[in-house]
Amino acid sequence: MKLKSLRSYLLIWLLVPLAGVVLINVFNGYRAARHTADMVTNRTLLAAANDIAEEVSVIDNVIDVQIPPAAIEMFNTGHGDLVYYSVTTRNGQLLAGLPDLPAASQTATADPAFFAHTYRGRPMSLVSLAHPVVGADGASPVTIVVGQTLNGHRAMVLDLLEGSILQQLILIAGAALLVHVGLARGLAPLLWLRDAVLDDKRDALAPLPTEAVQTELRPLIDALNQYKSRVRAQMATQSRFIANAAHQIKTPLTLLATQAAFAERAADPAERAEALGALQTSTRQLAHLVNQLLTLSRAEPGARRPRADLFALEDLARSVLEDFAGLALSRDIDLGFQPSERPAMIVGDETMLREMIVNLVDNALRYTPTGGVVTVSVLAKESTVSLVVADNGPGIPSADVPHVFERFYRVLANGGEGSGLGLAIVQEIVATAGGTVALAAAEQGSGLTVTVTLPVATAPAAR
């Protein structure tokens, strides 16, 4: 399950490992408590065995054993443990205690030997001690076995473990409190950032300060500031575009209204026909301007979802020229096409690149005089492919060259025809496709050559 709270996410990632460490500590505490209880039990058993050994003696060549009360009373810890013992000679004669009390394994080499066994259905800890007896001859040494049930042992382990667990619980509770407080203080800059973004009293696109936050949050704020900067730039561009578009459309609309009023008032049929013809021409020009504006809006970065069509630039150019063949023929313009000697595929938005070629060819035909020549060529190289549109029209004065890619800029020396958006649209589309556009022979009366260079596709792309 994906947590929606960053605080909960961090708490889990901090407390779960801490809980794991606590479990390990509890396990180690259990082992330590068991070791301590084993050590105390073994020492008590050995002390009892030594007390019994001190009371073993030989009287009239007979081994005598007196069990001191202290040897038994030391096991009285209030947990109801049972104590068993036996004293046997070397040849197996029972001197005192229980005859069936288990002895240490024959493989045990240590003396005293500590071992565990179940006696009469009860688990026990036992010690076996060999004690030499002076004057006992072949009966020496005697073996003393003392055993105790594990009630006190278990109680000691639980007491020690309970203290360890209590310490660990206090530790994890204190750690959780400190982590909670630390996260609250650590996440405070994020809450401040949220409040700063949602603050109605400040400019929504104003950059956020980075001095009041931790180093880890500064990349986020820097990214937000960069995003705001791009939004400001885009909004400024859109505002300028809307203002320019409104200004450009206002003049044709005013002209249309004037021409319509003149046609309405004209009594002479010839004057009325002339006015209606001018009205139709102005309507077509306005429709062209609106179409150019729509194309430019689609060509702007972020206006369309990026596409990766795989196609041949040569085929696209040939298709556009077929659409303009009728217009070129009506104007007596030689519209030619020179294909590439080698195939070249490109990847990009085929629809927008078609609009780019349409604008280049339309501009060339628009400014080329009757009887002129417009030639479209495709030149493919190893890593790039170029589309070259050349005409023998009036060209562009050198003073106007730096401005021809600006929106709504018209070359007045050429009559100021068109919407002033054709080359601006070309530049936007080419830049989005990762290419370049350049002008050549831009001298008055020498024609114009526009070269668009695009990268060649390096891998197949899906439409």
N, C-alpha and C positions, 0 to 999 in steps of 0.2 A: 504494500500500500504506500502510495506516494504522499508524504507529509506536506501539507500546505504551509505550515508554520516553520519559519527558519529557526525560531527559538527552540521549538520542540525537536527539530532536526539536529541542532547542535547539542541540545541536552542529551538526546539519545546517544549521539556519537561520543559524548564525553562520559556519560554515566554508565553505559553498557560496558566499555572496557574497564572502568573503575569497578563495576560489579564483578567482572571476571577476576580482577586482581583480588577483590575481597574474597571470592570463593577459593582462590588459591591460598590466600592467607588463612582462611578457616580450615582448609584441608591440612595445611602445614601446622596450624595450631592444634588440630586434632592429633596429628602425629606427635607433636611435642608433648601434649597432655598425656597421651598414652605412654610415651617414653618415660615421662616423669612418674606416672602411676606405677609402671613396671619397676622402675628403680626403687621407689619407696617400698613397694610390696616385697621385692627381692631382699632389700636390706632388712626389713622386718622379719622375713623368714629366716635369713641367715643369723640374725641376732637371736631368734628363738632357738635355732639349732645349736648355736654356740653355748647358750645358757644350759641346754640339756646336756651338751658334751661335757661341760664343766662338772656336772653331777654324776658322771660315770666313774666308778671306782672298782677296785678288786678287794674283796674281803674274804679271807680264808680261801683264796684261789677261786672265788666265785665273783663273777662280774655283777655289780649291783648298779641300778639306775634309779635315781630319784628325779622326778619331773618337777622342776621348780614352778610354782604358780605364776611367777612373773613371765615365764616363757609363753604362757597361754593368755595371760591378761593383756599383753601388749597388742593382741589382735582385737581387743574389745573397743571398736571405734563407733559403735552405735548403729552399724548397718546389718547386724544379724549374721555375720560371717561365721562359718563353721571351721574349726581347726582340727586337723588330723595329724597324727605323728606315729612313727614307729622307730624302734631301736633294735637292730639285729647285729649278731656277731658275724665274723667273717665266714663261718661255716653255715650261716643261715638260721641260727637260733634266735628266736624272738625274745628280746629282753623286756620290751615295753611297747605299748601301743597296739595298733591294728595289724593283723598278719597279712591282710590283702591290700595294704596301701601300696600303690605302684611305686616302683623304684626308677631311677634314672636309666636311660638306655645304656646298654653295654658298650655302645660305641662312644659314649660321652667320655672325654678325656680330661675335662676341666674338673677341678675340685676347689670349692663346691660347684655342683652342677645344678643349674636352674632349668626347669622344664615345665611344660603345661600338660595336663591330662584331665580326663573326665572320670570322676570317681563317684559311684552311686548316683549317676545321672546328673552330676553337677560339674561344670568346668572349674578347674582349680589351677592355681600356681603353686609349684612345689620346689623344694630345694633338697638336694642330697649331699650330705657331708660325711666324709670318711674321717674318723677320729681315732688315732692310735691310743691304746690303753696299756700302761706300763704294768707288767706282771700278768698280762692276760694270755701270754704265749700265742698259741695258734688261733685263738679267737679274735685277736687284734689284727686290723682295726675294726671298730664297730661302725656301722652305717646308720646315720641318723637322717630320717626323712621327715620333713615338716611340710604340710600343705594347708592352703587356705582357699575357701571359696572366693568368688570375684565380686561380691556385693560392694565392698569398700573400694575395690579397684575401679568398678564402673562409676561409682559415685564421685570418686576423685577426678576421673576423666571428664565427667559431665560438669563438675564444678569449674575445672580449669578451662574447658571448652566454652562454658557459658560466659565466663569473663572475656575470653578472646572474641566471641561472637558479639558481645555487647560493645566492645571497643571498635570492632569493624563496623557495626551499625552506626555508632556515633560518628565514626570517620566518614562513612558514605553520606549520612544525613548532613554533616557539616560541609562536606564537599559539594553536595547538591545545592545547599543554600548559597555557598560562595559562588558556585557556577551560575546559579540563577541571578544573583546580584550582579556578577560580572557580565553576564549576557545582557542584562537590562541596561547596564552602563555602556557596554560595547555596542549594542544595537541602537543606542540613542542617536548617533549620527544618521542612521538610516531613517529613523522617524523624522529627524530634522529635515533630511532630504525630501521625504514625502511631503512634509508641511511646506517646504519651500517651493516644491513643484506645484502644489495645490493652492498656494497663496494667491488670492484674488487681488491683493493690493499691489502686487509687483508685476512687472512685464513678464508675460508667460514665456517670451523668447529671450529674456535677458540672461546672460551667463550666470551660472551659480558659482559662488566662491568655493575655493578648494582648501583654504587655510584652516577651516574649523573641523576638518574630518581627518580620519586616519589615512595613512599612506595607502592601505589596501583599497580604500574607497575612491581615491583620487582618479584612477583610470576610468571608473564608472562616470564620475562627474565630468571628466574631460570628454568622454564619449558623448554624454548628454549635451555638453556645451558645443561640441562639434556638430552634433545633429541639429541643435538650435540654430547654429550659424548657417548650416545648409538650408534649413527651413526659411530663415530670414532672407537669404539670398534668393531662394526660389520664389518666395512671396513678393520680393521686390521686383523680380523679373516678371512675374505674373501681373503685378500692378502696372508696370511699364507697358507690358504687352496689351493689357486691357485698355489702358489710356490711349495708346497708339492706335489700337484697333478701332476704338470708339471714334477717334478723330478721323481715321481713314474712311470709315463707313459713313460718317456724318456728311462728308462732302458729296459722295455719290447719291446719297438719299436726298440731299437738298437739290442736286441737279435733276434727279428723277422727278421730284415734286414740281420743279420749275418747268421742265419739258412737258409734263402731263398737263399743267395749267395752260401752257402755251398752245398745246394741241387742242385743248378743250375750247379755247377762245378763237382759234384760227377759223376764219370763214372760207378762205381759199382752200380748195381740196389739195392743191399742190403743197401749200405751206403745212397743212395738216399732215399730209403723207410724210413730208420731210421731218416734221416734229415727231411723228410716231416712229420713223426709222431711227432717229437719234435716241428716242426713248428705249427702243429695243437694244441699241448698241450699249447704252448706259446700263441697262438691266443685265446684259451678258457680262459686262465688265464687273458689275457688283457681284454677280454670282461667282465669277472667277476669283474675286477677292475673298469672298466668304469661303470658297473651297480651299484657297491657299491658307487662310487662317486655320481652318480645321486640320489641314495637313500639317501645318507647323505645330499645332497643339499636340497632335499625335506623335510628332517627331521628337518632342522634348523628352529628356531623360525622366524615366519613372511614369510616363503617361501610358505606356503599354507594357504588358507582360513580355519579357524578353523571349524571342523565338530563335530557334537554331535550325533554319531550313537549309538543306543542302541542295544547291542548284548551280547551273552554269551561267555565269554572267553574260556570256555570248548569246545564249538562247533568250535571256531576259531582254537584252538590248534589241535583238532582232524582233521580238514580239512588240516592243514599244514602237519601233520604226514602222512596222506594218500598220499600227494604228494611226500614225502621223502621215502615212503615204498620201492619203487623199488631200490633206491640208497643204502639203508641200507641192503637190501637183497643181492645186488651184492657184497657188502663188508663183508657179513656174520656178520653183527652187529645186535644184538637184540634190536630193537627199540620198547620200550614199552610205554604205556600210562595208567596213573592212574587218572580217573575222580574224581571230587569233590563229597562228600557225600550230599551236599546241592547245589541247583542252585544259581548262582551268575551272575547278569547282571552288565555290566559296560557301561559307556558312554565315547565315544572318537572317534578318527579317526580310523575306522576299517581297512582301507587300510594300514596305517602306523603301526598299532599294529600287523597286519599280517606280515609285513616286519620285525618287531622286533622278532617275533617267528621264522621266516624263518632264520634269522641270528644266533639265538641261537642254533637251531637244526643243521644248516649247520656247525657251529663251532664245535659242539659236535661230529658230524659224521666225520668231517675232521681230528680231532686229536685223535679219538678213534681207536685203532688198530683192525685188523681183529679178529673176535670172541669176540669183546667187547660188552659192554652193554650201551645203552643210554635210560634213562627213563625220560619222561615228565609227571609232576604231576600238578594238579590244586587243590589248597586248599582254600576253601572259609570260611571266618569268618564273623562276624556280620557287620563290616564296611569296610573290605578289602578282596581282593582275590589275591592269589599268584600263579604265574606260576614258577615251579621249573624244571630246566633242569639239570640232573645229568649224568655224564659219568665216566667211569673208565679208562680214558686215562692218559696221562703223568702228567696232572695237570699243575700248574704254580709255578715256584720258588717264594719264598717270596720276593725276591729283585725286581721281575718284577710286583708284584701285584699293587703297586701304579701307574703304568704306562700303564696298559692294556687298560684303557679307552681312552688313547690318540690316536689321529689319526695317522695312518701309523706305529704304534708301533707293532713290532713283537717279540714274545718270541723266542730268538735264540736257547734256549735249546731244543725247540720242532721242530727245523728244519727251522724256519722262514717261514713256509708256509702261504698262504693266503695273503690278501691285507693289513691287519692291520687296517681294518675299521669296522669289524663286531661288536665288543663291543662298539666302538664309536657311531655307528648308534643306537645300543640298548639304550645307555645312553641318546642320544638326544631325541629319541621317548618316552622313559619312562618319562623323565623330562617334556616334553610337555604335557603328559597325566596326570601329577600331581602325579606320582608314584616314587618309588625308586628301585634301582637295587643293589644287593650285591653278593659278591663271598664268597664261603665257601670251606673248605678242600683244600686250595690252597697250597698244598705241592707237591713236585716233586714225581711222581709215584703214587699218591693217588687219582687221578681223580679230577674233578672240578664240583662244584655245583653252578649254577647261579640262584638266586631267584629274581624275579620281583614282586613287590607288587603294586597293583593299588587300588584306591578307588572304592567301590561298588556304583552303581547308586542309588540315593535317590529318584529320580522322573523320570517318563517316559520322554524320549527325542525323538524328531522328527528327522528322517533322512533328 
